[in-house]
Amino acid sequence: MSEPLLLGKADGRRVRVLFLDDMAWRHTEFALALGRRGDLVELRRAWTAEEAIELLDIYEFDQVFLDHDLCEDDIMLEVGEKGRERTGMDVVDHILAMDSPPQDIVIHSMNGPARMEMWRRLQESGRVARARPIDFYSLREALLR
């Protein structure tokens, strides 16, 4: 069986989760997928890289879910390409500079090359990261594993 998408705390404390994505329906699906586990999760949501960075500076998160392309005009940006909006790569760069970074990072972007570069940067720095595109249609099952 694969590792669960959402980690739990052994002591039963709430898991602090940041979810970054520019699509409202993905935010909705993620929140719905938490279902019964919602009382075990403190969920913060960000739609832009700026919002995610601000939340990372304010709160300590156990787990962060990152998208790469954060604007409809920027879908499938190539690694290093300048888009209209800042990307999840900017959030990765911020995490790499943090003194107390999140314990677990799930890169759920559907942009394969960018997802793997985000993962590579985190792994090389010793951060725990998982490059796992999320099938938002089967997300409920993935979270419950």
Protein Blocks (a to p, Z undefined) as FASTA:
>chain_A
ZZdfbdcdfklpacddddddfbfklmmmmmmmnmmmmmmpccdddfbfklmmmmmmmpcc
fbdcddfblcfklgoiaehiacfbdcfklmmmmmmmpmbdcfbdcdfbfblklmmmmmmm
mmmnopacddddddfklmmmmmmZZ
